[in-house]
Each structure stands twice: as structure tokens, then as C-alpha cells.
């Protein structure tokens, strides 16, 4: 069957991503729109069958390399295909579109998690890269079980703190309704970044993400107590998966465990949306034995959040990582 490369409309592309079993929030047009406000350019390439239906494609982000070395192209959580035989056709279409014409030195893809057999990226002309953009390792929570079963899978400490946050402290939880409320979350992000020693985006980034994604593809869940915002979870969703991309908590009233209640209400939100998987998005890229041996003594990078995430009873999973296709060897 002949497949024809073309540039889909926003509606065409997003409909394909949302219907795809591996569709991801980072492949939606809104993600490209967000990144285009922060030094990235975007392009979307799709393959159409003889009936004009999209069968494969990729949202591509492009950014200038230093020292006038051209541009890098990046496909986050993609590309998406409906048949593995489409990979070489799609990769060629991408190269033809963005290669020399846009002075792209290399293409980086981060395909994400595969439930079935992962493609042979080396056979497709890519090389594995240690330079990742998104964290390759994560924890997945199975949402197909009952609430009681999900609670039973948590460790005892997480379950105790969660019950305390919901039953005893008078903390309330709600979904932010307006972009003005995002300011409460961005204030917490600055606090959390300083406390856990990781970089955060400027406040406008989260506000724009809220405007682009909420309420169809995202929600901001806030924990509040007597006028104070204690914690927030910014969750994104496509299809049957939800991703905990951003989270923050206050240094004040930490004994009220608002971050635990906010996380639980986000899980309930995802279940109500029909999600079967909740991705906690980002832990140190180490084997589980190393994670368990070191998490109590390390707080650098993602180690500071692993201790919190491990308690929710999910499964540690590593994605396909990052793979590069070099267009210009120089």
C-alpha cells in the first residue's frame, strides 16, 4: 500500500493521537504550541493511506544548536505508527521534510513505553543516546482495580499519610477552574524547586500549559486549608493514560499531608476520566535494586521525589529511552 506524507491540520492530528493506543500528551498539537513559545519551532508530519486516513506520524520540535551547528529535531513520546512496517517510511519522510531544508543535524526520538515488542531502532538507522530529554524511568499505577485494591498496594506509610490528609485535617481538594488560580501552583513550584534542588519553568509556562490543555486534556488539582494552598498536581491525559507531569507543595503545614491528598484526588480524577494507567512520570534512571538501596540517603535530582512516588504501589518501568538519527556527521 502506498503511503503519502502530508501536513495534517491540528484537528486531524489530535484526533489521530487521541485514538492511538500509544497516544501521548506530548504528541498533541497543544504541546507543540506550548514549546513554540520557548525557543522551539514545530512541524507535524503524517502518513496517509489510499483513503486519506492518517496511519502514522510525528509531532516534531526543532531547536537551534549552539555555535551555528544547525538545528536538532526532537520527537517526544513518538513517533506513532499503526504498523511497524511504517517506521522506515515515516523516518524517511521526516528526514526528507526537515533534513537539509531546515539544517537539521540530527533527529532525537524518545518513543516512550511499549506494552508489546519494541522496534529494533538500530536496524532502522538510529543509535542509542544517553542524552535524554524526558526521564526514561517511571512508576505506573494500575487503575483497573478498585479504590480499595489501589490503597492496599500502597506501602503502610503512604496509606497512613493519605488517610490523615483526607480524614483528619480539614484539607479540601478541588480542580482549578481558571488560569488565574494557576498562580497559586506556580508559587509552590518555586518553593518545591528550591527545596528539592531541581529546575522549574517560569510561572507563565504553567499558565500557558493550563490555557492550552485544560479542561479537555489536563487538570490542576489543588489542596487547600483555611485559605492556604498546600499542594498541587498538574495532570495530563490522552486516551486511557494520565501523566503526573508537574507537582508542588508548600513548606508550610506539611504535617497536614496535602500532597498525599492531592495525589489521591488526581488518581480519582483519572479513574473518572476512564484512565487505566497513571504514570508518575520520572524517577532516577537506576535499576529497582539500586533505587531501593539508596533512596533514603540521596536527595539529589529525582531522588528527592522517588521516596514519595515509590509509596503508591506502582510498578517501576523503563521506557525505550532516547535514540538519535544523525543527518550531518560533522
Secondary structure by P-SEA (a helix, b strand, c coil): cbbbbbbbcaaaaaaaaaacccccccccaaaaaaaaaccccbbbbbbbccccccccccbbbbbbbccccbbbbbbccccccccccaaaaaaaaaaaaccccccccbbbbbccccccccccccccbbbbbccccccccbbbbbccccaaaaaaaccaaaaaaaaaaccccbbbbbcccccccaaaaaaaaaaaaaaaccccccaaaaaaaaaacccccbbbbbbbccccccccccccccccbbbcccccccccccccaaaaaaaaaaaaaaaaacccbbbccccccccaaaaaacccccccccccaaaaaaacbbbbbbcccbbbbbcccc
